[in-house]
Amino acid sequence: MVWDASFESWIELGITGQPQGRLLDRNGALIAGWVGEIPEGDVLEAAATL
């Protein structure tokens, strides 16, 4: 979770509203993204690939 009062991170990550999620690797590369409800199982599966 990121708090960004300027919304610059939202723009950079293509986030247009809530809820949305992005999973990034340690270098900041996008691994996966979700719009709407963020499914826990999908997040855990994507994180396991890291």
Buried (B, 14 or more C-beta within 10 A) or exposed (E): EEEEEEEEEBEEBEBEEEEBBBBEEEEEEEEBBBEEEBEEEEBEEBEEEE
